[in-house]
Amino acid sequence: CFSGRAGVISGHRTSAFTILSMLFMTCACRNSKAPHALRADDFTITKRSIGDLFRFGVIEKIVVPELTDDSSIAEVSQIAFNKNGDIYVADLASQGTVLRFDESGKYISHYGRPGQGPGEHGSLMAFDIDKDSRVYLISDTKIIRYSQAGEFEKETSISYFPGDIKIVKDRLYARIFGTRDSSSGLGPAIKVYDLDLAEQGGVSHFDPRLNAYKLLPGSSVAAWKEKIIFTDIYDLALNIYDPRADKTQRIGFPNDNGRLDSVWKREHFVEDDRSHIRDNIHRFNAVYSFDGIVYLTEIDRKRNKVNFWLMDIDRRNIIVFPLRDVIGAATRTSASIRFDTIVGTYENGLVFVVEDEEKIQKIREQYPQFKDVRFGANDNPALVFLRVNGIS
């Protein structure tokens, strides 16, 4: 969850959030209807120790992706799955590519490579796949579509600095974290494309002051029940966009960002402002979903606290687990698992990464059904699938 971008929560409630309703990232798109408000008080919030997670689920399987000359993984940045169960693994920072494995971990193909030509990219930011298993990559300059077999099909140039992309039905949603022209004024915070990469409009709005603000969230967009959910860059809030109704509803939770209000009222940021925000930010930093449940990480930089949430929006139920005690210290919160390495979700729950042989050995001791799992220092990172059986 913390791949180079700041982490997430403390669960501590204050009254400061009432001042934050005017914040930029949560306004409805100019063409949207007025959003329906959900409140933090609508939810039952329960705090649990990290060890209690296994009251809600169990490790279902461990997959070690095959290591070949073409499938080396330095860092698992993002994962996705097609309808056949194939596993798509993005190594964004190191290899700049997306690798495809079958459900047992056997290497199949890859998508994208660095370069300037058609189908090539500069800095790869994120990817997603559609129902036909076509792969869409977004880089710092373009969105690229590949066939399931890995053949380049088409691309379109972009003029903004992107974050994540997410495909829901026949639309692609691209999060914007910066513009190339700081004088261009307000635009959408999420751009919408059809699957032929033609632009179709936007959601919410983008504050151009963010061009000077680089403390960006990890994974900020997810699909939930044919809707798009996305986090704020600044606030501890979750936004739910319904494409059919063209409505955005916002769930804002109490946080400790009140000290930053004076900074966000300024027309332009200076270096001291950026440092002040970085050191005091309290927001959601990552969002994923599976089987109707939303997974969120939360950071409170001022208190050096990071937690994660499991949220059932329909039942208005939230469980908050401590993730780490101190940001940057990587404190172990379980004898066998460190939950700061969650990289995504699958249909039944969470997927996290184990990168060392000692950790696999501890998982074997705790879960004897995995005693035959092979993992060595020269293997690709192991993907651990944690089935979550509801949170009620």
Residue pairs with C-beta under 8 A, 6 or more apart in sequence:
1 7
1 8
1 218
1 219
1 285
1 286
1 297
1 308
1 340
1 341
1 342
1 343
2 218
2 285
2 340
3 75
3 77
3 92
3 93
3 218
4 93
5 215
5 216
5 217
5 218
5 285
6 215
6 216
6 217
6 218
6 278
6 281
6 285
6 299
6 301
7 218
7 285
7 297
7 299
7 306
7 323
7 324
7 327
7 340
8 217
8 218
8 283
8 284
8 285
8 286
8 296
8 297
8 298
8 299
8 306
8 307
8 308
8 323
9 236
9 282
9 284
9 296
9 297
9 298
9 299
9 300
9 305
9 306
9 307
9 308
9 309
9 320
9 323
10 256
10 282
10 298
10 300
10 303
10 305
10 306
10 307
11 45
11 47
11 298
11 307
11 320
12 254
12 256
12 300
12 303
12 305
13 253
13 254
14 254
14 255
14 256
14 258
15 254
16 254
16 255
16 256
16 257
16 258
17 40
17 235
17 236
17 252
17 253
17 254
17 255
17 257
19 258
19 261
20 235
20 237
20 252
20 255
20 257
20 258
20 261
21 252
23 232
23 234
23 235
23 237
23 264
24 205
24 206
24 207
24 234
24 264
25 189
25 204
25 205
25 206
25 207
25 232
25 233
25 234
25 235
25 239
26 204
26 232
26 235
26 237
26 239
26 248
26 250
26 252
27 204
27 205
28 34
28 35
28 204
28 247
28 248
29 188
29 201
29 202
29 203
29 204
29 205
29 246
29 248
30 205
31 201
31 246
32 203
32 246
32 247
32 248
33 245
33 246
33 247
34 247
35 247
35 248
35 249
35 250
36 247
36 249
37 249
37 250
38 240
38 249
38 250
38 251
39 251
39 252
40 251
40 252
40 253
40 254
42 251
42 316
43 251
43 311
43 316
43 317
43 318
44 316
44 317
44 318
45 318
45 319
45 320
46 317
46 318
46 319
46 320
47 319
47 320
47 321
48 319
48 320
48 321
49 321
49 322
50 321
50 322
50 323
50 333
50 334
50 339
51 333
51 334
52 321
53 321
53 339
53 386
56 310
56 319
56 388
56 389
56 390
56 391
57 349
57 386
57 387
57 388
57 389
58 367
58 386
58 387
58 389
59 363
59 367
59 370
59 384
59 385
59 386
59 387
60 348
60 349
60 385
60 386
60 387
61 385
62 354
62 360
62 363
62 370
62 373
62 382
62 383
62 384
62 385
63 87
63 101
63 103
63 104
63 105
63 382
63 383
63 385
64 105
64 373
64 374
64 375
64 379
64 380
64 381
64 382
64 383
65 71
65 73
65 87
65 89
65 99
65 101
65 105
65 107
65 380
65 381
65 383
66 101
66 105
66 106
66 107
66 380
67 73
67 378
67 379
67 380
68 107
70 107
70 110
71 99
71 101
71 107
71 110
71 380
72 95
72 380
73 89
73 91
73 95
73 99
73 380
73 381
74 91
74 93
74 94
74 95
75 91
75 92
75 93
75 94
75 381
76 89
76 90
76 91
76 343
76 353
76 381
76 383
77 90
77 91
77 92
77 93
77 343
78 89
78 90
78 92
78 126
78 127
78 219
78 343
78 344
79 87
79 88
79 89
79 90
79 343
79 344
79 346
79 351
79 383
80 88
80 127
80 128
80 129
80 344
81 87
81 88
81 346
81 347
82 88
82 129
82 133
82 148
83 131
83 133
84 103
84 133
85 102
85 103
86 100
86 101
86 102
86 103
86 108
86 133
87 100
87 101
87 102
87 103
87 105
87 383
88 98
88 99
88 100
88 101
88 127
88 129
88 135
89 98
89 99
89 100
89 101
89 383
90 97
90 98
90 99
90 124
90 126
90 127
91 97
91 98
91 99
92 124
92 125
92 126
96 112
96 113
96 114
96 121
96 123
96 124
97 110
97 111
97 112
97 113
97 124
98 110
98 111
98 112
98 127
98 135
98 137
99 107
99 109
99 110
99 111
100 107
100 108
100 109
100 110
100 111
100 150
101 107
101 108
102 108
109 149
109 150
110 150
111 127
111 135
111 137
111 146
111 150
112 119
112 120
112 121
112 124
112 127
112 135
112 137
112 144
112 146
113 119
113 120
113 121
114 120
114 121
114 122
114 124
115 121
116 122
118 152
118 155
119 144
119 146
119 152
119 155
121 137
121 139
121 140
121 141
121 142
121 144
122 139
122 140
122 141
123 139
123 140
124 137
124 138
124 139
125 138
125 139
125 140
125 162
125 163
125 164
126 137
126 138
126 162
126 163
126 164
126 165
127 135
127 136
127 137
127 138
127 165
128 135
128 136
128 165
128 166
128 167
128 172
129 135
129 136
129 167
130 136
130 167
130 195
132 148
133 148
134 145
134 146
134 147
134 148
134 153
134 195
135 145
135 146
135 148
135 150
136 143
136 144
136 145
136 146
136 165
136 167
136 172
137 143
137 144
137 146
138 144
138 158
138 162
138 165
138 174
139 162
140 161
140 162
141 157
141 158
142 155
142 156
142 157
142 158
143 155
143 156
143 158
143 165
143 172
143 174
143 193
143 197
144 152
144 154
144 155
145 152
145 153
145 154
145 155
145 195
145 197
146 152
146 153
147 153
154 196
154 197
155 197
156 193
156 197
156 198
158 174
158 191
159 179
159 180
159 181
160 176
160 177
160 178
160 179
160 180
160 187
160 191
161 176
161 177
161 178
161 179
161 180
162 174
162 175
162 176
162 177
163 174
163 175
163 176
163 177
163 216
163 217
163 220
163 221
164 174
164 175
164 219
164 220
164 221
165 172
165 173
165 174
165 175
165 221
166 172
166 173
166 221
166 222
166 223
166 228
167 173
167 195
167 223
168 223
168 226
168 227
168 228
168 243
169 226
169 243
170 194
170 195
171 192
171 193
171 194
171 195
171 200
171 243
172 192
172 193
172 194
172 195
172 197
173 190
173 191
173 192
173 193
173 203
173 221
173 228
174 190
174 191
174 192
174 193
175 189
175 190
175 220
175 221
175 230
176 187
176 188
176 189
176 190
176 191
176 206
177 210
177 216
177 233
178 210
178 211
179 187
179 206
179 208
179 211
182 208
182 211
183 208
184 208
185 208
186 205
186 206
186 207
186 208
187 202
187 205
187 206
188 201
188 202
188 203
188 204
188 205
188 206
189 202
189 203
189 204
189 205
189 206
189 230
190 202
190 203
190 204
190 221
190 228
190 230
190 241
191 199
191 201
191 202
192 199
192 200
192 201
192 202
192 203
193 199
193 200
194 200
203 228
203 241
203 248
204 230
204 239
204 241
204 248
209 266
209 267
209 268
209 269
210 233
212 268
212 269
212 274
213 233
213 269
213 274
213 277
214 274
215 274
215 277
215 278
215 281
216 233
217 231
217 233
217 283
217 284
217 285
217 286
218 285
218 286
218 297
219 286
219 287
219 288
219 344
220 230
220 231
220 233
220 286
220 287
221 228
221 229
221 230
221 287
222 228
222 229
222 230
222 287
222 288
222 289
222 294
223 229
223 289
224 240
224 289
224 292
224 294
224 313
225 292
226 243
226 244
227 240
227 241
227 242
227 243
228 240
228 241
228 243
229 238
229 239
229 240
229 241
229 287
229 289
229 294
230 238
230 239
230 241
230 287
231 237
231 238
231 239
231 283
231 284
231 285
231 286
231 287
231 296
232 239
232 283
232 284
233 283
234 257
234 260
234 264
234 277
234 281
234 283
235 252
235 255
235 257
235 283
236 252
236 253
236 254
236 255
236 257
236 282
236 283
236 284
236 298
237 250
237 251
237 252
237 253
237 283
237 284
238 250
238 251
238 284
238 287
238 294
238 296
238 311
239 248
239 249
239 250
239 251
240 248
240 249
240 250
240 251
240 313
241 247
241 248
242 248
242 249
255 282
255 283
255 300
256 280
256 282
256 300
256 302
256 303
257 280
257 281
257 282
257 283
259 280
260 276
260 277
260 280
260 281
263 269
263 273
263 276
263 277
266 273
278 301
279 301
279 302
280 301
280 302
281 299
281 301
282 298
282 299
282 300
282 301
282 302
283 298
283 299
284 296
284 297
284 298
285 297
285 298
285 299
286 295
286 296
286 297
286 342
287 294
287 295
287 296
288 294
288 295
288 342
288 344
288 345
288 350
289 295
289 345
290 345
290 346
290 347
290 348
290 349
290 350
290 388
291 347
291 348
291 349
291 388
292 312
292 313
292 314
293 310
293 311
293 312
293 388
293 390
293 391
294 309
294 310
294 311
294 312
294 313
295 308
295 309
295 310
295 311
295 342
295 345
295 350
296 308
296 309
296 311
297 306
297 307
297 308
297 309
297 323
297 342
298 306
298 307
298 308
298 309
298 320
299 305
299 306
299 327
300 306
301 327
304 325
304 326
304 327
305 322
305 325
305 327
306 322
306 323
306 324
306 327
306 340
307 320
307 321
307 322
307 323
308 320
308 321
308 323
308 339
308 342
309 318
309 319
309 320
309 321
310 318
310 319
310 321
310 388
310 391
311 317
311 318
312 318
312 390
312 391
312 392
315 392
317 391
317 392
319 391
321 339
322 333
323 333
323 339
323 340
324 330
324 331
324 333
324 340
325 331
325 333
330 338
330 340
332 338
333 339
335 362
335 366
336 359
336 362
336 363
336 365
336 366
337 352
337 359
337 363
337 384
338 352
338 359
339 352
341 352
341 353
341 354
341 355
342 350
342 351
342 352
343 351
343 352
343 353
344 350
344 351
345 351
346 385
348 385
348 387
348 388
349 385
349 386
349 387
349 388
350 385
350 386
350 388
351 383
351 384
351 385
351 386
352 383
352 384
352 386
353 381
353 382
353 383
353 384
354 360
354 363
354 375
354 381
354 382
354 384
355 381
355 382
356 377
357 375
357 376
357 377
360 373
360 375
360 382
363 370
363 373
363 384
364 370
364 371
364 373
373 382
375 382
